[in-house]
Amino acid sequence: MLNPFAPSSILPEEQGVFADGAILLRKYFLHREIDFTKPCPFRLVYDGWWFRQVVMIDDHPVWREITWVRFRDRIDFRLPADVDPQQTPGRIEIRFVRGIHIRRFTVTLGGLTIYDEIV
């Protein structure tokens, strides 16, 4: 017997940017530039061009990797001490689709989602 109170099947994702305290400045192919005001002010730049992935926080590289074969879809980093004295851990999760296009780009900081973009 089916449960009439069970959650429905997976709902389609809505397109858009879902963030409180973040402004998307630039977005193209494998590049995102986002200004955050909460929980602390900083600029995050993700760049995946030319077989490398780089994450910059206020012009400080916090993570980088050469990606000859496969792009990383989960990137862990820490905020620089001059941005956040506690150096809070952060994570970027990227869902790629065919042709290496970004379908979803999510940023979490200290376990809280602070930016979620669905293309």
N, C-alpha and C positions, 0 to 999 in steps of 0.2 A: 504494500500500500504506500502511496506517495504521501509525503508530509506536506500539507498545504502551507505550513509556516516556514518551510525551508527557503533559503535565499534563492533568488532566481539565478539562471545561468549567468555566465560572465557578461557584464554590460560592456557595450562598446566604449572605448576611451574617447573623451571629448578632447578636441584640439584646443590648445591655448597654453598660457603660462599661468601657473598657480603659485603665487608667492606673496607673502606679506613682509615688506621690508627689503624687496629686491627689485632692481630695474634692469631689464635686458637692454644692453646698449648696442650690441652687434651680434648678428647670428648669420652664419653662412656655412655651407657644407660641413666641414669638420672644425668649426671655430665657434666659441661662445665667449662673450665678454659681458659680465654681470656685475653691477654695483650693489653691494649689500649695505643696509643701514641697521639691520637687526640680525643677530644679537650684538654685533659690533661692526663698525664701518670698515669695509675693505672692498677691493676690486678683485674678482676672480677672472682669470683668462684661461680657457682650455683651448689648446691648439693641437690638431691632429694631422697637420700637413706634412708632406715629404717624409713618410715612413717613420715618423716619430710622434709621440704624444708628450705634451708638456702641460703642466698646471702651474700657473703663476698666481701669487697672492701679492697685490701691491708691488708688482715688478720683481718679486723674489721667487725664484723657482723652488717649488715645494715638492715636485715629483716630475720625473721624466723617464722615458723609456723609448728605445728604438723598436719599432714595430714592423719588421720586415715581413713577418708571416701573418700575424694575427693582432688585431687591436684589442687592448684590454678593455673590458666592459665594467670593471670595478676598480676604482683607484682610491687608495687610502693615503691620506696626507695629514699633516698637522699645521695649524696656523703658525706663522712666524711669531717669535716672542715680542717683536715691536708692534704687532697687530693685537695680539692677545697674550698677556703674560703667562696664562695657564697653558698655552699652546694646545688648545682644544683640538681633539681629533676630528677630521672631516672625511667625507667619502663622496665620490662622484660615481653614480651608476648610469651607464649609457646603454640603451637598447638600440642596436644597429639593425637596419634592414638591408635588403639586397642593394648592391652598389655602394656599400659603406655609407649610407645615409643615416643620420641620427633620427630615430623615431621617438625616443624619450630620453630626457636629460634631467637627472635628479641630483640635487646637492643636499647632503645631510651634514649637520654640525653638532657634535656632542649627542648624537642619536636622534636629533630632531630634524625633520625635513624642512629646509628653509627655502627650497626652490624646486619646482617640478614643472617641466615643460614637455608637452606632448605635441608632436608635429603632425 
